[in-house]
Amino acid sequence: MTAMIDVANAQKTFTMHLQGGIELPVVRGVTFHVNPGECVVLSGPSGAGKSSILKMIFGNYRCDSGRIGIRHRGVVIDLATAEPRQILNVRRATIGYVSQFLRAVPRVATIDVVAEPLIAGGMTRAEAQQRAGALLQRLNIPERLWQLPPATFSGGEQQRVNIARGFISDLPILLLDEPTASLDAANRAVVVELVAAKKRQGVAMVAIVHDDEIRHLIADRIVDVTSFAAAA
Amino acid sequence: MVDQAALESDQPLLTAKSLGKSFGRIAACRDVSFALYPGEVLAIVGESGSGKSTLLQMLSGQLAPSAGHVSYRMRDGVTRDLTTLGEAERRFLFRTDWGFVHQDPAQGLRMAVSAGANVGERLMAVGWNHYGRIRDTASDWLSRVEIDVARIDDAPRTYSGGMRQRLQIARNLVTEPRLVFMDEPTGGLDVSVQARLLDLVRSLVAELHLAVIIVTHDLAVARLLSHRVMVMKGGRVIETGLTDQVLDDPREPYTQLLVSSILPP
């Protein structure tokens, strides 16, 4: 298998114990794969389960049945059955996740928020900060903001900090959940360029994008999530 | 990268097997098993009376289990059953390779002696005897936990609650332990003071590659600090897993109740 991500028959149902045990089927029979250097965009209306699938691939949501095969350091690991430690290792070395929202860490300067994944991966602080600065510059975050914690930034600025943090590492898989949601045209174009650069490096990506124009620009293939609808 | 590779291949630091404790007819803690690896942060969550403090006391060798056992891999690489350790060995472990951060700093500090002595005492207990070096190391640790070094000769009873808690952390970390137990470390603090302390603990844990077992009823603390979480109810572990998985996709009715009880930020 050369695919970086190989999802087979994955199924997810929420059981809402506080609402009398209602079963909320989300998706079933989810099957698709992503090769290196490819960007697969998940499509479908709100509530079809796109974000849930992305979270299952990140190991954030559990998978009731099926398989989430991830190529991690040359070995395929099934995240549906992996131990927490294995999932953490996969996240450190293999899968990055760029969500719409920055989970702000109090008191940490923007430049360090962005540099942190590189430092955790063993890079020196100075070098990591240099790369973080270059990326922030590219995403039009003015240098005078770099030493401030991003908690007080505008929504668009926070999202760009989050994108910088997500794109800075050299992880072979990236999951993008609405990376351009609240960005202006200039910054959307930067994100499209960043995605193209990742493809050239052989990164496998799965994205959720509502903007038709962006989707057209980044998608190599589109997977229609409505075919995995679990509702009877 | 070296640390990460070591983390993957390493042996567990502490292992609990079928651990249980009964007080007369009351089972405070039943059948708890898990393994903790170097550098891993495990949060034990649950409300008062769920058995989490009893569990922490057994794990740290302060309370003898009624069933099961706890083993710990010592610095020499030999894994020992805690119950077979002599009192002197156990105390030595507590002074060197382990730390214990109490909810109430007064329990973990000597309130009437200076901050410098509080930190230096742990060093003297492991054989340091050069006054100048002890004082230098103590001041270094005070600044690492963001206490003004000018306050080194003041006793912690003159400190604020947040400063006392940071001093307790410095006292625990000065001997470079590999495992730190924390019992509701942010319990008695104001929200803003809590945030600062959590941020400090978070960076120290990563920097020093510490393994931590933290007992908390605050799921936000668990989310910020821990890799893994165990949810306890009625003395049993009812759900366990990766922290974000358990908190974002809770499976058990009780965990869903806990998660849904958090006020939105």
Interface residues (C-beta under 8 A of the other chain):
Chain A: F14 T15 M16 H17 L18 K55 G59 N60 Y61 R62 P84 R85 I87 L88 N89 R92 A93 V105 P106 R107 V108 A120 G121 G122
Chain B: M1 V2 D3 Q4 L7 E8 Y37 E40 A195 R196 D199 R202 A206 H227 R228 G241 L242 D244 Q245 D248 D249 R251 E252 P253 Q256 L257 S260
